[in-house]
Amino acid sequence: KQWYQRRVRGLQEVMGVTVLDQVDPTVGNLQPFDNATSIRIRGIIDEIRAKRKQHLRLNVVRQKDKTEHIFMQFFVEDKTEQGMNYTDFLCSIHREIRNILS
C-alpha cells in the first residue's frame, strides 16, 4: 500500500493529478502514464497480481476521509531485530544516552 500526503512529488506521475483531492477514491486501477515512476509502480502491482489468483483492488484513502480509520487499522508496526517496537527502541536509546551522560 502506498500512503500519499495531500501534496506530494510523484503524484502527477502515478495518478495524473497534482493534488490528492483530485484522485477518484473508487479508481480501482492505475492508468498507465509514460514515465519511469508509473511504469515501475504498475510493474510491481502487475507482478503481485500475476503471482496471486485473487488480489485486492486498489483503494485510495485520503487523510480525514471516513475510510481512513478503517485503513489505519491494517497498519502493523515493524519491530527491530531485537524485537522492539519503535517506542521501545526510542526508550532504550534514551536510557543509553542517560547512562553515557551520568
C-alpha positions, -999 to 999 in steps of 0.1 A, spaced: 0 0 0 12 34 -8 4 63 16 5 97 -1 1 130 17 -22 157 3 6 172 -19 34 150 -29 60 148 -56 53 119 -79 15 121 -76 13 136 -111 34 108 -125 14 80 -109 -21 93 -106 -22 120 -132 -32 148 -108 -13 173 -87 -34 173 -55 -47 141 -38 -82 156 -35 -84 153 -73 -80 115 -72 -112 94 -76 -111 71 -45 -130 45 -64 -103 43 -91 -97 6 -88 -67 5 -112 -39 29 -121 -40 45 -155 -8 39 -175 14 70 -179 46 71 -199 71 78 -172 95 57 -151 76 60 -118 43 50 -133 58 21 -152 77 9 -121 47 10 -98 24 -6 -124 50 -33 -129 51 -41 -91 13 -42 -90 11 -64 -121 38 -88 -107 19 -92 -74 -14 -98 -93 3 -123 -116 15 -144 -86 -19 -145 -69 -51 -158 -82 -70 -134 -61 -59 -99 -52 -74 -68 -36 -85 -39 -57 -66 -6 -55 -81 17 -29 -73 54 -25 -78 66 11 -74 103 17 -65 118 51 -95 128 70 -118 107 49 -143 84 66 -124 54 53 -91 65 68 -99 50 102 -106 16 86 -74 18 66 -53 27 96 -64 -5 114 -44 -25 89 -11 -9 97 13 -30 116 43 -16 135 75 -33 124 99 -45 151 136 -42 152 160 -72 151 160 -71 189 122 -75 189 115 -39 200 88 -17 185 96 20 177 86 33 212 107 6 230 136 14 207 134 51 215 132 44 252 163 22 250 183 48 231 172 74 257 184 51 286 217 46 268 222 84 264 213 90 301 238 63 311 266 79 290 259 113 304 258 102 340 
